[in-house]
Amino acid sequence: MKHLQEYRDGQLSRKILDRIREISRKPIRLMEVCGTHTVSIFRNGIRSVLPDTISLISGPGCPVCVTAQNEIDACIALAREPETIVATFGDLIRVPGSGSSLQKEQANGADIRIVYSALDAVSIAEQNLDKTVVFLGVGFETTAPTVAASILSAKEAGVANYTVYCAHKVVPPALEALMSPGNLGIDGFLLPGHVSVIIGSDAYADFFRKYHIPCVIAGFEPTDLLQSILRLAEMIETGAPALENGYPRAVTAQGNRRAREIMNTVYEPCDAEWRGLGPITGSGLCISKEFESFDAVKRFGIVLPEAKPIKGCACGDILTGRMTPPECPLYKKVCTPIDPVGPCMVSSEGTCAAYFKYHSE
């Protein structure tokens, strides 16, 4: 706690904030890409103390939220397969599909189990050899290595009834999509901390060389976030954009090489659909041919269904910063954390959930 409190120092935070106020002369729009950043910014009241010239936009940093509607529907279809056990992280179970959810399927008798790691799902498969276990692999580079490791573990142990529905996505291509013509007019990015621990700061070098937009990898404590916002504001004010690592205690240039080796062994890049952003080339991870016996898509012959949009839900626009949750006609009226309509209200990292819990209109 001692070292954690160093990053929550009120006096230091006020000094950084004073400096931000001194240099912020023109309106700027900064996007925090990471859902955990969104929650931390709200929880620590950072939006409320920034000058009016700085707007923070919540981006597509919640992996459950950006999972396409037809992928959610495919997960639900898998839960309906006979002699199948579906294992998932808890934040996915309440996400509404086009006509159901994993929670509703569980209530109807489907064998759906919440696990804390993909290796727990491998253990379930070992204990239920008469059934096929499907782990729902949803997440960014933060969780993708552990899911890949579960496939390696299952192969080594000869657990042939273990499979993964792989809906993993990678962040750098999404940044490119956010910079496409006609998009948001973003002036700088707070880049994700957890993802960057895995992929390293060098992973953003090509993006920065192409767009020369200020980028800072940020930590999650108040001084981390304020210092990163200050650096972005300074870059914009001086016209000297840079790609900086504001989280050096956790992020290196190369990232976690072993984790990336595991991902590269099991996965191969593929195109992926993002809620709000649409199809993005090379933004997904698919299980490679060498490990296709563990691929639930191949095992069950999954063809993604045509998804029905959720009527009235603005989650796609919220994920791309085109709208804020209070602008959605369903927010706090039809859509609440108890009875969510869209995934942004379900996940603990969802923008709507953060607004609902911390924001006072």
C-alpha positions as CSV (number, residue, x, y, z in Angstrom):
1,M,0.0,0.0,0.0
2,K,2.9,2.4,0.7
3,H,4.0,2.4,-2.9
4,L,0.4,2.5,-4.2
5,Q,-0.2,5.6,-2.1
6,E,2.6,7.4,-3.9
7,Y,0.5,7.4,-7.0
8,R,-2.5,8.7,-5.1
9,D,-0.7,11.7,-3.6
10,G,-3.2,14.6,-3.4
11,Q,-0.6,17.3,-3.2
12,L,1.2,16.0,-6.3
13,S,-2.1,15.6,-8.1
14,R,-3.0,19.2,-7.4
15,K,0.3,20.4,-8.8
16,I,-0.1,18.4,-12.0
17,L,-3.7,19.7,-12.3
18,D,-2.5,23.3,-11.8
19,R,0.0,22.8,-14.7
20,I,-2.7,21.4,-16.9
21,R,-4.8,24.4,-16.3
22,E,-1.9,26.7,-17.1
23,I,-1.2,25.3,-20.5
24,S,-4.8,24.4,-21.6
25,R,-5.7,27.3,-23.8
26,K,-7.6,25.7,-26.7
27,P,-10.2,22.9,-26.8
28,I,-8.7,19.4,-27.2
29,R,-10.3,16.0,-27.3
30,L,-8.5,13.1,-25.7
31,M,-9.6,9.5,-25.9
32,E,-8.9,6.9,-23.2
33,V,-8.9,3.6,-25.1
34,C,-8.9,1.4,-22.1
35,G,-12.1,0.5,-20.2
36,T,-10.2,0.3,-16.9
37,H,-9.0,3.9,-17.5
38,T,-12.6,5.0,-18.0
39,V,-13.6,3.6,-14.7
40,S,-10.6,5.0,-12.9
41,I,-11.1,8.4,-14.4
42,F,-14.7,8.4,-13.1
43,R,-13.9,6.9,-9.7
44,N,-11.3,9.5,-9.0
45,G,-13.3,12.4,-10.2
46,I,-10.8,13.4,-12.9
47,R,-13.3,14.6,-15.4
48,S,-14.9,17.0,-12.9
49,V,-11.6,18.8,-12.1
50,L,-10.2,19.2,-15.6
51,P,-10.5,22.5,-17.3
52,D,-13.4,22.9,-19.7
53,T,-10.9,23.0,-22.6
54,I,-10.2,19.3,-22.2
55,S,-12.7,16.7,-23.2
56,L,-12.1,13.0,-22.3
57,I,-13.8,10.6,-24.7
58,S,-14.3,7.0,-23.7
59,G,-13.2,4.6,-26.5
60,P,-13.6,1.0,-27.4
61,G,-11.6,-0.4,-24.5
62,C,-14.1,-2.8,-23.0
63,P,-13.6,-6.2,-24.7
64,V,-17.0,-7.5,-23.9
65,C,-18.6,-4.3,-25.2
66,V,-16.8,-4.4,-28.6
67,T,-17.6,-8.1,-29.1
68,A,-19.9,-8.1,-32.2
69,Q,-23.6,-9.0,-31.7
70,N,-23.3,-12.1,-33.9
71,E,-20.4,-13.4,-31.8
72,I,-22.6,-13.1,-28.7
73,D,-25.3,-15.0,-30.6
74,A,-22.7,-17.7,-31.5
75,C,-21.8,-18.1,-27.8
76,I,-25.4,-18.5,-27.0
77,A,-25.8,-21.1,-29.8
78,L,-22.9,-23.0,-28.4
79,A,-24.5,-23.1,-24.9
80,R,-27.5,-24.8,-26.6
81,E,-25.4,-27.6,-28.0
82,P,-26.2,-31.0,-26.4
83,E,-23.5,-32.6,-24.2
84,T,-21.7,-29.3,-24.0
85,I,-20.3,-27.3,-21.1
86,V,-19.6,-23.6,-21.7
87,A,-17.1,-21.9,-19.5
88,T,-16.8,-18.1,-19.4
89,F,-15.6,-15.2,-17.5
90,G,-18.4,-13.6,-15.5
91,D,-18.7,-10.3,-17.4
92,L,-19.9,-12.1,-20.5
93,I,-22.8,-14.0,-19.0
94,R,-25.3,-11.1,-18.8
95,V,-24.5,-9.6,-22.2
96,P,-27.8,-9.6,-24.2
97,G,-27.8,-11.4,-27.5
98,S,-30.3,-10.9,-30.2
99,G,-32.9,-12.9,-28.4
100,S,-31.4,-14.4,-25.3
101,S,-28.2,-14.3,-23.1
102,L,-26.0,-16.8,-21.5
103,Q,-27.6,-16.1,-18.2
104,K,-31.1,-16.9,-19.6
105,E,-29.8,-20.1,-21.2
106,Q,-28.3,-21.1,-17.9
107,A,-31.7,-20.6,-16.3
108,N,-33.2,-22.8,-19.0
109,G,-30.9,-25.6,-18.1
110,A,-27.7,-25.0,-20.2
111,D,-24.5,-26.0,-18.4
112,I,-22.7,-22.7,-18.2
113,R,-20.0,-22.2,-15.7
114,I,-18.2,-19.0,-14.6
115,V,-14.4,-19.5,-14.2
116,Y,-11.5,-17.3,-13.1
117,S,-9.1,-18.6,-15.7
118,A,-9.0,-20.6,-18.9
119,L,-7.0,-23.3,-17.1
120,D,-10.0,-23.8,-14.9
121,A,-12.0,-24.7,-18.0
122,V,-9.3,-27.3,-18.9
123,S,-9.8,-28.8,-15.5
124,I,-13.6,-29.0,-16.1
125,A,-12.9,-30.8,-19.4
126,E,-10.6,-33.3,-17.6
127,Q,-13.4,-34.0,-15.1
128,N,-16.1,-34.4,-17.8
129,L,-14.6,-36.5,-20.5
130,D,-18.1,-37.4,-21.8
131,K,-18.8,-33.8,-22.7
132,T,-17.2,-31.1,-24.9
133,V,-16.1,-28.0,-22.9
134,V,-16.1,-24.7,-24.8
135,F,-14.2,-21.8,-23.2
136,L,-15.4,-18.4,-24.6
137,G,-12.2,-16.5,-25.4
138,V,-13.2,-12.8,-25.3
139,G,-10.6,-10.2,-24.6
140,F,-7.7,-8.2,-25.8
141,E,-4.0,-9.0,-25.7
142,T,-4.2,-8.9,-21.9
143,T,-6.2,-12.2,-21.6
144,A,-5.3,-13.8,-25.0
145,P,-2.0,-15.3,-23.8
146,T,-3.6,-17.1,-20.9
147,V,-6.3,-18.6,-23.3
148,A,-3.5,-19.6,-25.7
149,A,-1.7,-21.2,-22.8
150,S,-4.8,-23.2,-21.9
151,I,-4.8,-24.7,-25.4
152,L,-1.1,-25.6,-25.1
153,S,-1.8,-27.2,-21.7
154,A,-4.8,-29.2,-23.0
155,K,-2.7,-30.5,-25.9
156,E,0.1,-31.5,-23.6
157,A,-2.2,-33.3,-21.3
158,G,-4.2,-34.9,-24.1
159,V,-7.5,-33.3,-23.1
160,A,-9.2,-33.8,-26.5
161,N,-12.7,-32.6,-25.3
162,Y,-11.5,-29.0,-24.6
163,T,-12.2,-26.2,-27.2
164,V,-12.1,-22.5,-27.3
165,Y,-14.4,-20.1,-29.1
166,C,-11.8,-17.5,-30.1
167,A,-13.2,-13.9,-30.3
168,H,-10.0,-12.2,-29.2
169,K,-9.2,-8.8,-30.6
170,V,-6.0,-6.7,-30.7
171,V,-5.8,-3.0,-30.1
172,P,-3.4,-1.3,-32.6
173,P,-5.6,-1.9,-35.7
174,A,-8.6,-0.4,-33.8
175,L,-6.6,2.8,-33.3
176,E,-6.2,3.0,-37.1
177,A,-10.0,2.7,-37.5
178,L,-10.5,5.5,-35.0
179,M,-8.4,7.7,-37.2
180,S,-10.3,7.0,-40.4
181,P,-11.7,10.0,-42.3
182,G,-15.0,11.4,-40.9
183,N,-14.3,10.0,-37.5
184,L,-14.0,11.8,-34.2
185,G,-11.4,14.5,-34.5
186,I,-9.3,13.0,-31.7
187,D,-6.3,15.1,-30.6
188,G,-4.5,12.6,-28.5
189,F,-4.7,9.1,-27.1
190,L,-4.3,7.7,-23.6
191,L,-3.1,4.3,-24.6
192,P,-4.1,1.2,-22.5
193,G,-1.8,0.1,-19.7
194,H,-2.7,-3.6,-19.3
195,V,-2.5,-4.3,-23.0
196,S,0.8,-2.5,-23.3
197,V,2.3,-4.6,-20.6
198,I,1.9,-7.5,-23.0
199,I,2.6,-5.9,-26.4
200,G,5.1,-3.2,-25.3
201,S,5.3,0.5,-26.3
202,D,7.0,-0.4,-29.6
203,A,3.7,-2.0,-30.8
204,Y,2.4,1.5,-31.4
205,A,5.4,2.8,-33.3
206,D,3.9,2.2,-36.8
207,F,0.7,3.9,-35.8
208,F,2.5,6.9,-34.5
209,R,4.7,7.2,-37.5
210,K,1.7,7.2,-39.8
211,Y,-0.5,9.7,-37.9
212,H,1.9,11.7,-35.7
213,I,-0.8,12.1,-33.0
214,P,0.2,12.5,-29.4
215,C,0.1,9.2,-27.5
216,V,0.9,8.3,-23.9
217,I,0.6,4.9,-22.3
218,A,-1.0,5.6,-19.0
219,G,-1.2,3.8,-15.6
220,F,-4.3,3.6,-13.6
221,E,-3.8,5.7,-10.5
222,P,-4.8,9.4,-10.2
223,T,-1.3,10.8,-10.6
224,D,-0.7,8.4,-13.6
225,L,-3.7,9.6,-15.4
226,L,-3.2,13.3,-14.6
227,Q,0.5,13.2,-15.6
228,S,-0.4,11.5,-18.9
229,I,-3.1,14.1,-19.6
230,L,-0.6,16.8,-18.9
231,R,1.9,15.3,-21.3
232,L,-0.7,15.1,-24.1
233,A,-1.8,18.7,-23.4
234,E,1.8,19.8,-23.6
235,M,2.4,18.0,-26.9
236,I,-0.7,19.5,-28.4
237,E,0.1,23.0,-27.1
238,T,3.7,23.0,-28.4
239,G,2.9,21.1,-31.6
240,A,5.4,18.4,-30.8
241,P,3.6,15.0,-30.8
242,A,5.4,12.0,-29.4
243,L,4.7,8.4,-28.4
244,E,5.6,8.2,-24.7
245,N,5.5,5.5,-22.0
246,G,3.9,7.0,-18.9
247,Y,3.7,3.7,-17.2
248,P,7.3,2.5,-17.1
249,R,7.0,0.6,-13.8
250,A,4.9,-2.0,-15.7
251,V,5.4,-1.4,-19.5
252,T,8.6,-1.9,-21.5
253,A,9.4,-1.3,-25.1
254,Q,9.2,-5.0,-26.0
255,G,6.4,-6.0,-23.6
256,N,6.1,-9.5,-22.3
257,R,8.0,-11.6,-24.8
258,R,7.0,-14.9,-23.4
259,A,3.3,-14.0,-23.5
260,R,3.7,-12.8,-27.1
261,E,5.5,-16.0,-28.1
262,I,2.6,-18.1,-26.7
263,M,0.1,-16.0,-28.6
264,N,2.1,-16.3,-31.8
265,T,2.3,-20.1,-31.4
266,V,-1.4,-20.7,-31.0
267,Y,-3.0,-17.8,-32.9
268,E,-2.8,-16.2,-36.3
269,P,-4.1,-12.7,-37.3
270,C,-7.5,-12.5,-38.9
271,D,-10.1,-9.9,-39.7
272,A,-12.7,-9.2,-37.0
273,E,-15.9,-7.3,-36.5
274,W,-16.1,-4.7,-33.7
275,R,-19.3,-3.3,-32.3
276,G,-19.4,0.3,-33.3
277,L,-16.3,0.2,-35.5
278,G,-17.4,-2.6,-38.0
279,P,-14.9,-4.9,-39.7
280,I,-11.2,-4.1,-39.1
281,T,-8.5,-5.9,-41.1
282,G,-6.1,-7.9,-39.0
283,S,-7.7,-6.9,-35.7
284,G,-8.7,-10.4,-34.6
285,L,-6.9,-13.6,-33.4
286,C,-7.9,-17.0,-34.8
287,I,-6.7,-20.4,-33.7
288,S,-4.0,-21.6,-36.2
289,K,-4.3,-24.8,-38.2
290,E,-1.9,-26.6,-35.9
291,F,-4.3,-26.3,-33.1
292,E,-7.6,-26.4,-35.0
293,S,-8.8,-29.5,-33.1
294,F,-9.2,-27.1,-30.1
295,D,-11.1,-24.6,-32.2
296,A,-14.8,-24.5,-31.4
297,V,-15.6,-22.9,-34.7
298,K,-14.2,-25.9,-36.5
299,R,-15.5,-28.5,-34.0
300,F,-19.1,-27.3,-34.2
301,G,-19.0,-25.9,-37.7
302,I,-20.1,-22.5,-36.5
303,V,-21.3,-20.0,-39.1
304,L,-21.9,-16.6,-37.5
305,P,-25.6,-15.7,-37.7
306,E,-26.8,-12.4,-39.1
307,A,-27.3,-10.3,-36.0
308,K,-30.3,-8.2,-35.2
309,P,-29.4,-4.8,-33.9
310,I,-30.7,-3.9,-30.5
311,K,-33.4,-1.4,-31.1
312,G,-32.6,2.0,-29.6
313,C,-29.3,0.9,-28.1
314,A,-26.5,3.5,-28.8
315,C,-23.7,1.2,-27.5
316,G,-21.8,1.4,-30.9
317,D,-21.9,5.1,-30.9
318,I,-20.8,5.3,-27.3
319,L,-17.9,3.0,-27.9
320,T,-16.6,5.3,-30.6
321,G,-17.2,8.5,-28.7
322,R,-19.9,9.8,-31.0
323,M,-22.3,9.8,-28.1
324,T,-22.2,9.8,-24.3
325,P,-24.4,7.5,-22.3
326,P,-26.9,10.2,-21.2
327,E,-27.6,10.9,-24.9
328,C,-28.8,7.4,-25.5
329,P,-32.7,7.3,-25.3
330,L,-32.6,4.1,-23.3
331,Y,-30.0,5.2,-20.6
332,K,-31.4,5.0,-17.1
333,K,-34.9,4.6,-18.5
334,V,-35.0,1.1,-20.1
335,C,-31.4,0.3,-19.7
336,T,-29.9,-0.1,-16.2
337,P,-27.3,-2.3,-14.6
338,I,-30.1,-4.5,-13.1
339,D,-31.8,-4.9,-16.5
340,P,-29.2,-4.0,-19.2
341,V,-30.1,-3.6,-22.9
342,G,-26.6,-3.3,-24.3
343,P,-23.1,-4.6,-23.2
344,C,-21.9,-1.1,-22.2
345,M,-24.2,-1.3,-19.2
346,V,-23.2,-4.9,-18.4
347,S,-19.4,-4.9,-18.1
348,S,-17.7,-3.4,-15.1
349,E,-15.5,-1.6,-17.7
350,G,-18.4,-0.4,-19.8
351,T,-18.8,3.3,-20.3
352,C,-22.6,3.2,-19.5
353,A,-22.0,1.3,-16.3
354,A,-19.3,3.8,-15.3
355,Y,-21.6,6.8,-16.1
356,F,-24.4,5.1,-14.2
357,K,-22.3,4.5,-11.1
358,Y,-20.2,7.7,-10.9
359,H,-21.6,10.4,-13.1
360,S,-24.2,13.0,-11.9
361,E,-25.9,14.7,-14.7
